[in-house]
C-alpha cells in the first residue's frame, strides 16, 4: 500500500532485516540433516557466504582459506592488492593514521595506478594454492581487466558498482561497458551488481549475469545512503530481486542466484536474508574481524578512497577469532558473529527447512521488537544481543 508523503508524492513501505522475524512451521529437523549447499557459475559450495571484495577483508591468503572452508572470497582488482607488489606496508599506514588524516591518505594511496601484472600474479597465486579465484572490478575497468583475469585462470568475475544497470548514459567522450556483450564474450561466469529493484534485476539476468548482487549502502563501512540518500532496506530489496529471479526462471528455465550484499553481521541476519529470497550472502565486516584478514582489525568501504566524493569510512572492528571460528566455529562469542554456518543450520532445522529453497519459503512476520524484547539485562550488561 502506498503511503502519502505529500500532494502528488507517494511511497512504498520498505523493511530492513532488523524489522522482520522468521516463524517456525509444523516440523523441525535435526541440523545435521539440513543441506546448505548452493551453486554459483557452476561452482558448488557448502557455505552460502562470499567475502566482500574489500581490501580489509580479502587477500590471496584469505581467498585460499575461504575456499578450504567451503566459502568464497573476492579480490578487489581496483584495490591495494593490485596497486602495490607488497601491500603490507600500505595496509599498516591505513590502520595507523588518525581519523582526520584518513580520507586524504586513502585518496593518496589509491592514486597509485593498478599494475596489470599484479592482477595476473594474484590470481595465479590463488590457483597455485588450490583456491577458487574470484575477482571484482568496477564497470569502467571490467573490459580491460577481464581478459587478463581469464588468461590468469580466474574462475568468477564480478562487475560491481554502487548501482549498476543496463541502461546507463555516459558522456560522448567516454566508453560504455555493454554488460550483455561483456557477459557473452567472457568465457567465465560474470556476476553483476549492485541493484535493489525487480526491474533492474530482470535486466541484469537478461544480460547474462551468472548471479546478481543485491544491496545499496547497508554495509558497515559504507556511507552512500548518507552521502547520496540512495538505497532500499535489505529485506524488501532482497524480496523484490528474488521475485525477478523466480519470474526469470519460469520464463527461461535458467536459475540465476541472488546474493544479498551488505548490512549483514550475525547468523540471524544471514538466515533472514535467505528467508527473504537470497541464495547466498556477501559479507565484509564480520570477516574483517578474522585474525587472517588484511585489515588488521579495521574495515573500510570500497568507495572510501574516491578522489571527489568518498562514500565510505574506516571502522574499527577488532579481531575476534580465526576465519574458521567465524564461519564454522566453535563459537567463543555470544553475539551471533561466530559459527555462521552453524547458525544457519540450526535456524533451518528449527524452521523445518531442509534446503535453502525451503528456507526461502518460511513464514516471515514484521517484528521491530525482535532484537529488544525481553533483553533489558543483556542491554544493561552489554552481553549477547545487548552489545
Secondary structure, 3 states (H helix, E strand, C coil): CEEEEECCEEEECCCCHHHEEEECCCCCCCHHHCECCEEECCEEECCCEEECCCCCCCCHHHHHHHHHHCCEEEEECCCHHHCCCCCHHHHHHHHHCCHHHHHHHHHHHCCCCCCHHHHHHHHHHHHHCCCCCEEEECHHHHHHHHHHHHHHCCCEEEEECCCCCCCCCCCCCCCCCCHHHHHHHCCCEEEEEEECCHHHHHHHHHCCCCEEEECCCCCCCECHHHHHCCCCCHHHHHHHHHHHHHHHHHHHCCCCEEEEECCCCCHHHHHHHHHHCCCEEEECHHHHCECCCCCCCEEECCCCCCCCCCCECEEECCCCECHHHHHHCCCCCCCCCCCHHHHHHHHHHHHCCCEHHHHCCCEEEECCCCCCCCCHHHHHHCCHHHC
